[in-house]
């Protein structure tokens, strides 16, 4: 029963992490589209600043939410260790300490 519960929590955790990354990406694309639309329509730089600023604030809030979910992930790992639960392999297995895997983000850029 413990493994079933842990697997369900792990699946939801990874789903939340992926959803935040997708939302971060979509919000960044929105900001890019807003800037491109301003340029394409030959509007002054001040045009849409409030809207672009609001989208940028949303992006920053999403990044903070992402960080919080990653803190949750770390906290769950601590609980697993503290209570001796088995590791549930449901996501990326190689997670270097404090660094992104080499080339992972470069390929996306």
N, C-alpha and C positions, 0 to 999 in steps of 0.2 A: 504493500500500500504506500509506503514512503516513496519508493521510486516512481510510482504513478503520479503522486502529488508533485514530486520534484520535477518530473518531466513536464507536467502541465504548467508549473510556474516558469520553468526554463523556456518553454515554447512561447509563453506570453511575454516574457522578458525580451527575447530575441525579436518578437513581433513588434514590441514597443520601440526597441532600438532601430529597427529597420524603418518603421513608420516615421520616426523623427528624422532620420537621414533623408527619406524621400521628401518630407515636408520642407526640410531645410533647402534641399535642392530646388524644389518647386518655387519656394519663396525667393531664392536667389535669381531664378529665371524670371520671375515677375519683376524684380527690381531692374534686371537687365532690359526686359521688354519696355518698361516705363521709360528708361533712359533713351533707348533706341527710338521709341515713338516720339519723344520730345525732339530729338535730333532730326528725324525724318520729316517732321512737320515744321521744322525751322522755327521752333518756339524758343523764347529766351530761357536761359538757364534757371531762372527763378520759377518758371512755369512748372507746376506739379511738385515743387519742393516739399510741401506739406505731405503729399501722398507718398512720395519716395521716402521721406523721413519716417513716415508711419510704417512703411513696409520694412525699412531697415531696422526699426525698433522691434518689429515682429521677428525678424531674423535673429536679432540679438537675444530675444526672449526664448526663441526655439533652441538656440545654442545653450542657453542656461538650463533649459529643460533637458536637453540631451546630456549635459554634464551631470544633472541630478539622477537621470536614469542610469548612467554609468556608475555613479556612486552607489545606487541601489544594487547594481550588479555586483560590485565589490563587497557590499554589505552582505549580500546573499552568500557569496563565496566564504566570507568570514563565518557566517552562521553554519554553513556546511562543515567547515573545519571544526568549529567549536562543538558541534553536536555529533560529529562523526558520520554525517550522511554520505552516501556514495555519490561520486561525481556523475552527473548526467551529461552525456555528450550529445548536445543538440545544436551546437553552433560551431563557429570557427574554433578549431582545436589549438592552433598555434597562436598564442597571444604574447608577444614579447613584452617584457616588463618596461613600461613607460615609453614605448615607441611604436609607431605604426609599422606594419610590415613593409620592407623595402619595395618600392615600386607600386604599391597598392594605390596610393593616391596620385602618383605621377601618371599612371595610365589613364586615370579619370580626367586629368587636367588637360 
